[in-house]
Amino acid sequence: MPDLLEKEQAASGLTRRSMLKASVIAGGGLMIAASIPLAGCAPGEVSSDTFNAWVQIASDGTITLMNQNPEIGQGIATMLPMLIAEELDADWDKVVIEQADYDADKYSGQIAGGSFATPTHWMPMRQVGAATRQMLLAAAAERWGVSADGLTTEKSVVTDPASGNTLSYGDLAEDAAKISPPDMESVALKDEKDFTLIGQSIGGTHSPKIVRGEPIFGMDTQLDGMVYAAFERAPVFGAKLVSADTAQAEAVPGVEKVFVVKGGDDPFKLIDGVAIVANNWWTANKAREKLKIEWDNGEWASHSTEGYQKKASQLMAGRAAHKLADNGNVDRAFASAAKVLDAEYSYPFLAHVPMEPQNSTALYHDDGTMEFWAPTQTPERAHGDLVEYLGVSPDKVKIHLTRMGGGFGRRLYNDFMFQNAAIAKEMPGTPVQLIWSREDDVHSDFYRTAGWHRLRAAIDGSGKLTGLEDHFVTFGKGAEFAEFSASMGESEFPAHFVDNLRYGYSTMETRVPLGAMRAPRSNAIAFTMQSFLDEVAHAQGRDLPALMLELLAESKTLPGGGFRPDMPGFNSDRARAVIEKVLDMSNWQSGAGGNGSGKGFGFYFSHFGYFAEVVEVSVSGSGQIQPHHVWVAGDVGKHIINPFGALNQVEGSVIDGLGQAVALAVEIKDGAVQQSNFHDYPLPRIPITPQIDVEFIKSDNPPTGLGEPALPPVVPALTNAIFAATGKRVRSLPIDLDNIA
């Protein structure tokens, strides 16, 4: 995922090379285009035609704000325009938000992922609004023959307090379009005490449309003469197509075309398959049952979850092949320890299964242009890859962004668009909508990686944690991780807070496609580390919060790094604050639990967000797990831009994490996924949903994202609660109490 986010994450603010461009729109009005070049671009790479934020003010006062980033359900289409509207002093009731298409000439960093929209756009979007407001003030001052310094704005109206004169933004729009835009670095921003929109709960801009059933999702795309397609790929990852008998499928009434699609070895692009095109999708999908295909499954047909588990156990029994961190003298700490804890933890492959399966609509024009309507989180990458695949110039590939019915990282990858392109190219002039079935979605994912950890802790005679070691077994080749989410960082907590610490890893190969899932790598490693630290605390005769507060007692800020080296690293003071807050919220009592009910604690820092969570759970005699209450304390900076959206993100993260821990796992057998639909991959539903209380600590730091950091700590909080309730230690996910002694 870092390569997908690198450009977006580098854009930390406007620079002297940023610029505004004003023009008059048809019918009279103001269009503001804000050029916001990325910090990593060379000056010659940015021109006045490179824009990524647009403001239009019509003569009737309507303010249209373009949302450049894909909307996946994270609320970005509401939050980013709020930042512009705040500094613009816009009347929110007159704001219309439109989704921008992918356009490299106008926008930069059009991506949804990594919880980076907020830290990336917090300053730039505000500066766009402030600069536009300054132009409107200048236009009013010129018309009245007064100084702009004495004028005020409120709800899309400019007022001269001295005379009482007022002009609406609509009245001033055309004149403002003729004003020279200000230097973006010099515009004055509001004092936070004057905010009228930031900090207010505002409903999602798409919510009314969704309730009314308006066609905004990818699968809602309708074009004249459109046909529908299904794509049959090999069950075994990496298999190649040998032959296909398509006669019976072609004979199904309503089927228009069946043909073989030859691809390559890269699962992120186009792989072998058979396309079926019909006058409706149901027919195309059912006709797949008539196909007779021979696949060459190769060596990967022997791979399985069971085989990976056996190999991981063998590797963990030895020394780690590669080093991540080796601080202090770990061997001496263990040699002198009064007590040594040794435990193995594991977690499974997971599928994303967004409610809207993968889909795309493509139209291949006679002039060689390929036009897409697609729910993709990474349109920039899709565009570049499709240009290369089709062998055309960049202007020949056009992508219209649609609302996404969930993604959680799945739509960072555009394999479905390659399939759509291959099919549409065979049917020039005819729009083709490719839709995956739910089974396709489960069988053809880029999965959250499985992983295994052997952890050891050294405790001295006084009960102090003096050493910690983790041998991490994951997927890759040699020292190279298969994917970012299959990796582990050298600064993974409690690194830098335990004197003697060693992290190492060993890899094994797989053909299972791996990818980022909501809070990639954090969603798994949080369970491992916080659960094991709970074991350490228990061995010390205390609870995990007490151990955490002791480890974090010294005020310390680690260097920034990773995706955004300009952002501050982990800060122990902020971590302690959310821990203390959630203990107070949940009325935490050390040692409480037993008799089938208990509370558990978890903390994690990811995507620049600090979250501490407590789960209250009961476990019935039959092993039924029921979370009743979850308390969440978070620190994502000084401002919660849209509290309504923030609450939705945290609550969704908690439910998502609980569901993963309790019931979800993808199993590989004979090189293929065994799960197929919601009956054997059961997403969380209402009965498992607890009461969720959320409070934010507003620290004196720039705001950061919320789509991901609230998920990781809920998983160990749940498993630690189960230990408090039953005395059974959960070391493997999903939770199976019947197999725990």
WOSUL-V646933 format. One record per backbone hydrogen bond with DSSP energy under -0.5 kcal/mol. NH is the residue of the N-H (numbers start at 1). CO is the residue of the C=O. Records with the same first field share a line. If there is no record, write none. Layout:
BEGIN
NH = CO + CO
END
This chain:
BEGIN
4 = 1
5 = 1
6 = 2
9 = 5
10 = 6
11 = 7 + 8
12 = 10
18 = 15
19 = 35
21 = 33
23 = 31
25 = 29
28 = 25
30 = 57
31 = 23
32 = 55
33 = 21 + 31
34 = 32 + 53
35 = 19 + 33
36 = 34
41 = 38
45 = 42
46 = 43
50 = 47
51 = 49 + 105
52 = 34
53 = 34
55 = 32
56 = 64
57 = 30
58 = 56 + 62
59 = 28
61 = 58
63 = 94
64 = 56 + 62
65 = 63 + 96
66 = 54
67 = 98
68 = 66
72 = 70
78 = 75
79 = 75
80 = 76
82 = 78
83 = 79 + 80
84 = 80
85 = 81
86 = 82
87 = 83
88 = 84
89 = 85 + 86
90 = 85
92 = 90
94 = 91
95 = 92
96 = 63
98 = 65
100 = 67
102 = 399
106 = 103
107 = 103
111 = 109
112 = 377
116 = 113
120 = 116
121 = 117
122 = 118
125 = 121
126 = 122
127 = 123
128 = 124
129 = 125
130 = 126
131 = 127
132 = 128
133 = 129
134 = 130
135 = 131
136 = 132
137 = 133
138 = 134
139 = 135
140 = 136
141 = 137
142 = 138
143 = 139
144 = 140
145 = 141
146 = 141
150 = 147
151 = 148
152 = 159
154 = 157
156 = 89
157 = 154
158 = 167
159 = 152
160 = 165
161 = 150 + 159
163 = 160
164 = 160
165 = 160
167 = 158
169 = 156
172 = 168
173 = 169
176 = 172
177 = 173
178 = 175
179 = 176
186 = 183
187 = 183
194 = 191
195 = 192
199 = 641
200 = 197 + 641
202 = 200
207 = 204
208 = 204
210 = 206
211 = 207
212 = 208
213 = 209 + 210
214 = 209
216 = 214
218 = 403
220 = 217
221 = 218
226 = 223
227 = 431
228 = 278
229 = 433
230 = 276
232 = 274
233 = 231
237 = 671
239 = 236
240 = 296
242 = 294
243 = 294
245 = 292
246 = 244
250 = 246
251 = 247
252 = 249
255 = 252
256 = 277
257 = 277
259 = 275
261 = 273
262 = 260
264 = 270
267 = 265
269 = 266
273 = 261
274 = 232
275 = 259
276 = 230
277 = 257
278 = 228
279 = 254
284 = 280
285 = 281
286 = 282
287 = 283
288 = 284 + 285
289 = 286
290 = 287
291 = 288
292 = 245
293 = 291
294 = 243
295 = 293
296 = 240
297 = 295
300 = 297
301 = 298
302 = 299
303 = 300
305 = 668
306 = 668
308 = 304
309 = 305
310 = 306
311 = 307
312 = 308
313 = 309
314 = 310
315 = 311
316 = 312
317 = 313
318 = 315
322 = 505
324 = 503
325 = 503
327 = 501
333 = 329
334 = 330
335 = 331
336 = 332
337 = 334
338 = 459
339 = 459
341 = 457
343 = 455
345 = 453
346 = 731
347 = 451
349 = 666
350 = 448
356 = 405
357 = 355
360 = 434
361 = 373
362 = 432
363 = 371
365 = 363 + 369
368 = 365
370 = 396
371 = 363 + 369
372 = 398
373 = 361
374 = 400
375 = 359
376 = 374
377 = 411
378 = 411
380 = 110
382 = 378
383 = 379
384 = 380
385 = 381
386 = 382
387 = 383
388 = 384
389 = 385
390 = 386
391 = 387
392 = 387
396 = 393
397 = 394
398 = 370 + 396
400 = 372
401 = 399
402 = 374
403 = 216
404 = 71
406 = 72 + 404
410 = 407
412 = 409
413 = 410
417 = 414
418 = 414
419 = 415
420 = 416
421 = 417
422 = 418
423 = 419
424 = 420
425 = 421
426 = 422 + 423
427 = 424
429 = 364
430 = 427
432 = 362
433 = 227
434 = 360 + 432
435 = 229
436 = 358
441 = 437
442 = 438
443 = 439
444 = 440
445 = 442
447 = 445 + 513
448 = 350
451 = 347
452 = 473
453 = 345
454 = 471
455 = 343 + 453
456 = 469
457 = 341
458 = 467
459 = 339
460 = 464
463 = 460
466 = 458 + 464
467 = 458
468 = 500
469 = 456
470 = 502
471 = 454
472 = 470 + 504
473 = 452
474 = 472 + 506
476 = 508
477 = 480
480 = 477
482 = 475
486 = 483
487 = 484
492 = 489
495 = 492
497 = 494
498 = 494
500 = 466
501 = 327 + 499
502 = 468
503 = 325
504 = 470
505 = 322
506 = 472
508 = 474
515 = 447
518 = 408
522 = 520
523 = 519
524 = 521
525 = 521
526 = 522
528 = 524
529 = 525
530 = 526
531 = 527
532 = 528
533 = 529
534 = 530
535 = 531
536 = 532
537 = 533
538 = 534
539 = 535
540 = 536
541 = 537 + 538
542 = 537
547 = 543
548 = 544
549 = 545
550 = 546
551 = 547
552 = 548
553 = 550
558 = 570
561 = 564
564 = 561
567 = 564
569 = 558
572 = 556
575 = 571
576 = 572
577 = 573
578 = 574
579 = 575
580 = 576
581 = 577
582 = 578
583 = 579
584 = 580
585 = 581
586 = 582
587 = 584
588 = 583
592 = 589
594 = 597 + 724
596 = 725
597 = 594
598 = 617
600 = 615
602 = 613
604 = 611
606 = 609
609 = 606
610 = 635
611 = 604 + 609
612 = 633
613 = 602
614 = 631
615 = 600
616 = 629
617 = 598 + 615
618 = 626
619 = 596
620 = 624
623 = 620
626 = 618 + 624
628 = 616
629 = 616
630 = 691
631 = 614
632 = 693
633 = 612
634 = 695
635 = 610
638 = 701
641 = 639
646 = 642
647 = 643
648 = 644
649 = 645
650 = 646
651 = 647
652 = 648
653 = 649
654 = 650
655 = 651
656 = 652
657 = 653
658 = 654
659 = 655
660 = 656
661 = 657
662 = 658
663 = 659
664 = 659 + 660
666 = 349
667 = 665
669 = 672
671 = 303
672 = 669
674 = 667
680 = 677
681 = 677
683 = 681
688 = 685
689 = 685 + 686
691 = 628
693 = 630 + 691
695 = 632
697 = 634
698 = 696
699 = 697
701 = 699
704 = 636
705 = 115
711 = 708
712 = 708
714 = 711
715 = 711 + 712
716 = 712
717 = 713
718 = 714
719 = 715
720 = 716
721 = 717
722 = 718
723 = 719
724 = 720
725 = 721
726 = 722
727 = 723
728 = 722
729 = 727
730 = 728
731 = 729
733 = 346
734 = 661
735 = 661
739 = 736
740 = 737
END
